[in-house]
Amino acid sequence: MTTYGPAMPHDAFITSLGKFLPGEPITNEQMEDYLGKVRGKPSRARARVLSQNGITQRHYAIDREQRSLFRNWDLAVHAIHDALSRSPISLGEMDLLVTATTQADLVLPGFASQVHRALGGPACEVASLQGICSSGMQALRAATLQVASGEARRAVVCASELVSRLLKASHYEEVTGEDTVPFEAEFLRWMLSDGAGAAVVQDRPHPTRPSLKVEWMDIRSHANRHELGMYVGANRGADGGFGPGWIDSPTFGEAAASGAFNIKQDIRRLESLVALGVDGFFALMDQGRLKPDEVDWFCIHYSSHFFKQPIVKLLERGGVRIPEERWFTNLSTRGNTGCASIFLMLEELVNEGRVRPGQRIFCMVPESGGFIACYAMLTVIAPARSLVPDVGVSTPAANTQTPTSAVSAELGPLPLSPKEGGDPVREKLVRELTRVWVDFEAKLQRVPVLDKLSRGVFTVEDYRELLINMRQQVVEGSRWIARAASSITAEHLALRSSFIRHARDEHRDYEMLERHYVSVGGAHEAITRAPKNIGSEALSAWMFHRASQENPFDLLGAMFIIEGLGSRVARRWGLAIREQLSLEDEQVRFFLYHGDNDATHLDRLDGALGSGILTPELAARIVKTAKVTARLYLLQLEELGNV
């Protein structure tokens, strides 16, 4: 379990906030007029992306001829001046400048130096935080820690994005050998926009205006377990790794022709980011640092309204129900401004008088580029002295209605739902199982055979090895479930019947796997007589050991892992295998079937948890069994062929 850091050692306050949004708002219909049509052709992806992201207007720092009207440092300077106009300090009192951006105007020096040169002011310490969405929170944390430690007293923080320059049609037209723009590159043209936000951070509240006390901040990178999801400067090779970077190309022209300078998003990895961000939310709850009922505003950054419902559903499975009026986002009107987004949310909340003293604001910024999850808790502080009336309180406006999508279910949360009326034991179990799943899913991506599938280099031989292993799992699975049923005592006959039905449903699935194996060139005898690999031996022994105990209800944890694979990833595997090996649906039917039907099996798991058997002790055993099963499941996939 991740342990999150301590609270700030001393107080630090955001005493003012500012923004700068270049130009007039640009509607969805106007976007292509500004970004340009690639090779004169209207985009085929624009309508689809916009229908899901829920953004209705945004700002660009370029004109209709794709000429830059501002530099990125100009956006930053304007936002800083806006913040200083409400601040108790002047530019000349600034003793620390921290900046964040995704793409600076110059490759060198740091963006903070570029902004400082354009801004002026006194000699001071500077820090440049370069990243994607998370870099704004990183900059705020860097400034807050300096103020809290006494190293600085009057810090200015700015997050600024001028991404439209990367999205101009001319950049995509430089790429040779492509008549159309790949979706991973085209997708972002209709997602990102320009803007800057700034904050002044001090060691004391604003004397005449509300301030935001930074209670704590926490930032965690999970790039050690996840591939980078958004990038510029290279292309992924056939093996899924990065090819030569732009600076390694013989000429910059060749780098441009290869598409190295086009910003790209691996959208397949966004689903994992949702669970990752919510898992961190649950961890903060379990440590007592976050109590959702005590939070008045939830400022959760997401790149598209498409992802809000999966976040909501997964939170609800863990017992967290956030009333709609407590959510705050301005994504629909500001667009996705990357690292500046959280500043622009806070700026609107505070400067438009939506907050009142004593309210608590929770901020969450997940980033797909480096799989970074950022969290912060802020408290609204009354002015140090009341020389002006308190800021008025207005009722929070309802957020823009979340668009629906036929594929939104694919991004849905893990199964299991809370009991009506609330059940703390069950809700805690859901949170802990979610954490087990997040860890398991991240490690699953590293398994060699699945890594090959993810990178598009999966072979028929790989498929045959996988089918052998899956058949052994299915055959053994129906046996250990039946063993578990026989170990259930008479007072739990209903649950025994449920286990028996589950075993009956599973026991003929191996025939589908045998047909798949033969259809891709394998001999029937080879799959039916293949010995277990060393990981499969361990998994099988563990399952039968647990199934042989009296009333082995902790096996619900094993079912959570195995049936969760069916409901969440089996169909994705099947579609990828079908595409990469040019197979027919019938040759991957096992995976498609379980992807469509394992939700029913999980309903039984849900029903078992609601049957009255759940106690804190059983919940702990369920989690432990889920952890062991997940590790052994990974082992048998890692050891394919090792008999």
N, C-alpha and C positions, 0 to 999 in steps of 0.2 A: 504494500500500500504506500502510495506517495505521501510523504509528510510535507506539508506546506509551511513556509517560513513564518517567523514571528511577526508580530505587529511592529509598526514603526517605533523606534526608540524615543523620539520626540515628535512634537506636533509639526505638521506641515499643512499649509492651506493653499488651495487654489483661490486667489483673490479676485481674478478677473479672467474673462474668456472673450476671444474675438474670432472673427471669421473673415474670409474673402472668397467670394464666388465670382469668377470672371464672366463678364458679359451677361446678356439676358438669358433666361431659362430657355432651353432647347427641347422641343417636344420630340416624341418618338418619330413623328413623320419628318422632322427636320434633320434627324441625325445623319443620314447618308449625304445630305447636302453639305454638311461640315466635314465629315470624315472622308467623303468621296466614294465613288463606286469603283470597285476593283475591275480594271479593264473595261470600264463602262457598263458593267452588268450589275443589276440590282442584286442585293444579297438574298440568298435563299434561306439563310438561318435567322435573319433579323426578327421576323415576325414570331417565330417559334421561341426564341430566347426572351424577347420582350413580353410575350404572353405569360411567361413563367416568373420573370424576375419582379414584376409589379412596379417597375420604375416608370414614371410618367414624364419626368423632365429631369434635366441635368445641365451642367455648365461646361463649356469648353473654352480654353484659352487660345483657340485658333479660329480663323474666319472661314468663309465658304470656299476660299481658294487654298485652304489648308496652310495658311501662313500663321506663324506664331505671333500672337499679340502681346504676350508676356513671357518672361522667363519664369522658371520655377521659383527662383529666389525672389522675384517680384511678388508672386502670390504670398510667399512667406512673410515678406516685409509688410505687405498690406494687412495681413491677419494680425501680425504683431502690433502694428500701430493701432488697429481696432481694439485689441486687448488692452494696450497701454492707455487708450482713451478712457477706460473705465477703472484703471488701476490706481492704487495709492502711490505708486512709484512712477518715476519718469525714466525715459530711456537711459539717461546719464547715470542712474543708480543701479542699473543691471550689473550683477557680478557673475552671472553664469548664463550661457546661451546653449541650449540643447535642441538639436533639430532632428527631424525624421523625414524620410522620403523613400520612395521606391526608385526613382530615377532622377538624379541631380542634373543640372545643366552641363556641368563639366565632369569628366571622369575623375580628374584630380584638380584641386585638393578636396577635402571633405566638404559636405554640403553646409555644415555650420560655418566654415570659413567663407564660403560663397555668400551666405546670408549675412554674415557679420560685415563683410565688405560693402554689401548693398544697403544694409541697415544703418551702419555707423554706430555711434555710441561709444562707451568707454572700452579700454582694453579689459578683457575679461577671459575667464576660462570658457572653452567651447568643447562641445562633444557632438559628434555626428553619428546618428543611428541609422543605418541603411538596412532596409529589409522590404517587407510588403506591408500587409495590414497591421501586423503586430508592432512595427517599429514606432508607431505613435505612442503606444503604451510603454514601450521600452524607454522612450525619451522622457515620458512623464515620470516613470519610476526612477530614472537616473537623476533627474532634477529633485524629486521628492526626497530621495535618500541623502543627497548633499545638503538640502535644507534641514532635514531631520537630524543630521549629524552635526550641524553647526558649521560645515565647511562653506556653505553659501547662505545668504539671507534673502536675496532677491533674484530669483531665477526666471528666465523667460524660456518657454518651451513652445516649439512650433512643429506641426506636422503638415506637410504640403505635398500635393500630387499634381503633376502636369503630365498625364499619361496620354492625352489625345495625340501628342506628337508621334507616339509609337503606333497609333492606330490609323494613321493616314493611308489612304489607298495606295499611294505611290510606293510605300515600303513593301507592300505585298506584291506589287507588280514587278519589283526587282527580283523576286524569286523565280528562278528558271525551272522549266519542266513541269509547271503546275498551272493548269487552266483555271482551277478553282482553289479557294483558300481552305486548307484543312480545318475541320470543325474545332479542333483544340485551339487553333489560332483565331478563327472567325468568332468563336463564342465570346471572347473577351472584348471584341469591338463594340458589342451591344450591352456590356456590363459595366464598364469603367468610365469615370468622369473626373473632371478637374476641380480642385478647391483646396483651401488651406484653413486650418484652425490653429489658434494659439492660446496659451495660458500663461499667467503670471503665478509663480509659486513662491510663497513667503513663509516666514516663521511665526506669523501672527495674522489674525483675520483682517479683512478689510474694515476700516473704521466706520464706513457709512453704507456699505452694501453687503448683501449676503455673501458668504464664502463657502467653499467646500473643503471640509477637513478630510484629509486622506487618512483613513483608518488603517488600511493595509493594501498592499498590492502583491500579486504573485504572478510570475511568468515562467512557463515551463515549455521547453522545446522537446518534441518527441521525434525529431529528425533521426535519432538513433534507431528508431523502429519503423519509420515510414520513408518512402521515396519522396523526393522533392516534387511538389505538385504544380507549381507555377514557376516559370523561369524565362530568362532572356539571355542570349549569348552563346547558345549551342543548340544542337539537335540531339534527340535520343537516337542511338544506333539500333541496329537489328537486335542486339542483345539486351536492350532496355536501358543501357547505360548511356552516359553523355559522350558524344563524339568530340572532336577537337573544338575548343572554344573559339570565339571570334578572333581573339588575339593570336591564336595559333595558326590561323589561316595564312596562306602565302600573301594574300592581299585583302584589304578590307572589302573590295568589290566582290571577291569570291565568297567572303563570309556573308555579305548581303544576299548574294545570289543563292546561297544555300538556305536562306531563311533564318540564319542564326540570330538576327536582330529582332525577329518577330516575337512578341510576347505570347506565351502559350500556357494553357491550363489543362492538366490531366483531370478531366471531370470525373473519371472513375474513382478518384480518391476522395471526393467530397463527402461521400456517404460516411466513410470512416471518421471524418473530421467532426461530424455531428455528434456521434457517440463519444468521441474523445473529449470534446468540449463539455458535454453534459456529465461525463464521468468526473472531470475535475470539479464541477459544480457539486456533485454528490460528495466528493472527498472533503470539500470545504464544509459541507453540512455536518458530516460525521465528526469532524474535528471541532465543531462548535463555533467556527468562525463565521458561518453564514446561516442565518435563520430566515428563510424566505418570508415568513409571516410578518417579519419586522422590517421588510424592505418596501419602500413606497414606490420606487421607480426601478425598472429593469431595462437598462440600456444594453441590449445584446446586439452586437454587430453581426450581420449576415449579409452575404453578397447579393442575395436574391430572396424575395418573399417565399419562393419555392421551398426554402429550407426551414421556415418558421414552424410549420406544422409538425415535421419530424422532431424538432426540438421540444415543442410543447408536449407531444405524445410521450416522448421518452422521459421528460420531467414528471409527467403525471404517473407513469409507471413506478416511479420512485417516491410517490406520495407528494409531489410538488405541484400545486395548482395555482398558477399565476393569473389573477383576474385580468381580463383584457385591458382594463383601464390603467393597470400598472405597467404595461409594456409601453416603451417609447422608442420609436424609430422615425427618422425622417428620410429613409431610403427612397421613398417614392418621389420626393421633391428635390432631394440633393443628389440622388444617384449614389453609386458606390464610389466613394472618394478614398478608398483604401485606408492608409494610416491616418488620414485626417477625419475619418468617419466618426470616431468616438468623440473627438473634440467638437465636431459640428453638432452632435447630439446634445452634449453637455451645454454648449453655447446657447442653443435654442431653448433648452429647459430653463436655464438660469436667466438669460437676458430677456426672454419673453414672459417672465414672471410666473412660471408654472410651479416653482418650488416654494416651500416655506421652511422656516427654521425647525430643526429637529428631524426633518425627513431624511431617509437614507436612500442612497442611489447605488445600485450594484451594476458594475460594468463588466462585460465579458466580450473579449475579442479573440475568436479563433482564426488562425491563418493557415491556409492550405499550402502556401509556398514552402514553408519549413515545418509544417505541422507544429505550430506554436499556439499555446492556449494562455491567454492573459485574463486576469481577473483583478478587480479593484472594488473596494467599498468606500464610499464617500458619505459624509454627513453634512447636511446644510446647517451652517452656523449663522446665527443672527449677527448683524453689524456690531462692532465693538462699542459704538456709541450711536445713538439714534438722532442724527442731525437731519435725517430725511425720513419720511414715513416708511414703514416696512413695505417690502415688495408685496404687491397684491397676489392673492392666490386665485388661480383659475382652475377650472375642472380640466383634467387632461383630455385632450382630444383623442377620439378613437383612432386607431391606426388604420391605414389603408387596408381594405379587405384583401386577404391573402388569396392569390390566384390558385385555382385548382388545376390539377394535371392528372392525366390518366396514369402516369408513372410515379406519382408521388408516393404510392404505397411501397415502392422499391426502396425509398429512403426512410421508411417507417422505423419506429423504435423496436427494440427487442420485445418479444412477447412477454406476457404476464401483466396482469392489471391489478390495481389495488382493490381491496375489498370495499364495498359500499359502506360508508360510515367511518372509514379509516381503520387501519390495523397497523400499529407501529411495528410489530414484529414482521409482518408481511412486507411493509414498505421498506424496512431496513434490508430484508432479504433481497428485494428487487434491486436496491442500490448496490448491494455487494455482488450479486450475480452480474449486474451490468459491468461492474469493474472487472470481474473475471472475464467476461466476454470481450471487453475492449482489449485487455492484455492478450487474450487468445487470438483474436482476429488480427492484431498487429503481428504477432509471431507467425501466424499462418501464412502471411504474405512472404515470409522469409524461407519457407520450406522450398527446397530446390525444385520439386516438380511443379509447384504452384507458382513459383517465381518464373519458371519457363512459360507457363500459361499466361501469366500477366504480361510478360515481355513479348508474347507472340511468337515464341520459338518452340512451342509444344509439338511433339512428334507422335506418330502412331505407336511407336515403341513405348513412349511415356504413357499413352492412353491404355495400352494393354497392361502395363505394370499397375496402373491405377485401378483398372477394372478387377484385376486379381485381388488386390487389397480390399476393394470395396465389397467384393463377393464374400470374402472371409468375414468382414465386419457384419454383413447382413445375416449370414448363416449363424454366426456366434451370437448376434444380437437377439434373435428370436429365442435362442436357447437360454441366455442369461435372464431375459425378461420372464420366461416361463419359470426358471429357477426361483427368481424373486417372488413370483406369484405363489409358488408352493411354500415359500417361507413366511407368508403373511398369515397371521393367526385368525381364528374364527371371528373375533369381534370386529374385524375389518373386511368382511366379505365383499362389500361393495368395491373397495379398492382392489381386492384380489381379482375381481371380475374385470376391472378396468385394465389391469396388467395383462390378463389373459387375452382380452380383445386386442390390446396393443401387439402382443406377440403374434397373434393370428394374422393381423394386418401385415406384419413385416416378413413372415416366414417364406413367402413365395417371390419376394422381390429379387432374390438371387438369380432367378431364371432370366429376368431382363438383362442382367449383367452378363450372363453367359451368352445370350444372343448378341449383345453388343460386341463381346470379345471375338466371337466367330465372324461377325460381319466385317471386322477390320483385320482379318487375316490370321487370327489365332485359332489354335486347335482346341476343341471342346475339352478334351482330356487334360490339356495343359492348365486350364483355369480350374477344373474341378479337383485336380490332384496337387495343385501348387501348395507347398508348405508355407506356413506363416513366417513373416519376417520377424526379427527380434523385437521390434516395437509392437507388432500385433500380438506376439506371445505375452508381452507385458500387459497390454491393454485387456486381453481376454482374461488373463489370470486375475487382474484387478476386479473386473466386472463380476466374475464368478465368485470371487472372495466376498465381495459386498452382497451379492445376491443370495449367498448362503446364510447370511445373518438373519436372526428373527426380525420380522417387520423392517425390511431394509428400505425404508422410505427415503433415506438419504440418496438413493439412486435417482430421485427426481432431479438432483444436480447433474447426474450423467445424462439424463434425458434432455435436460435444458441445453447442454452442449451439443449433443448429437442431433436432436431434432431442430435445434437452432441453426445448425449447418444446413439442414434440409430446407428450412423456410427462408433463410437469408442468403445463402451463397450457392446452393446446388444449381439453381436455374442459371445463375451467372456463369458458373463453371461449364454447364452444358452448352450454353449458347457460344461461349468462347471456344470450346472444343469443336463444336459443329463448324464454326466459321474457319478456324485455323486448319482443320483437317478436311474441309469440304465434305462434311458428312450430311446425311439426312436426319430428320428429326428422330426417326425410329432407332438410329444408332446412338442417340444420347437420351433416349426416352426416360431412363431411370432418373437422370438429373432433372429433367423437365417436370416429371411427375412429382418428385419430392419437393421441388420448388413451388409447385401449385397446391400440394396437399398436406405438407407437414404442419401447416398452421392448425389443421384439425387435430393432429397429434398433440400439439402444444396446448390446445384447448383442454385436453384431458389432464395435462400437467397442471394447468390453471385450476381445473376442477378438483384435483387431488389436494392442492394447497388450500382450497376453500372447504375441505371436508371436515375440518375440526382437528386435524392431527398436528397442525403447526404449533410448535413451541420454540422458545429461544434456543433450546438445546438442539432440536431437530434442524432449525434454520442454520445453525453453525455447522452441523454435519453435512447438510445439503451443499453449502458453500465449499466446504473442504472436498467433498466428492466431486463437485464441478471442477475445482482446481486440478485435482489429480487426473480426472478424466481428460481435461483439456491438454495437460502436459503429455499424457500417454497417447492421446490422439495425434498430437504433433509428432511424437516419436515414431509411430508406425508409418506416418507419411514420410518422415525423414529417412527411414530405413528401407524404403522400397527396394526389393531385390536382395536385401541382405538377410539371407536365410541361414 
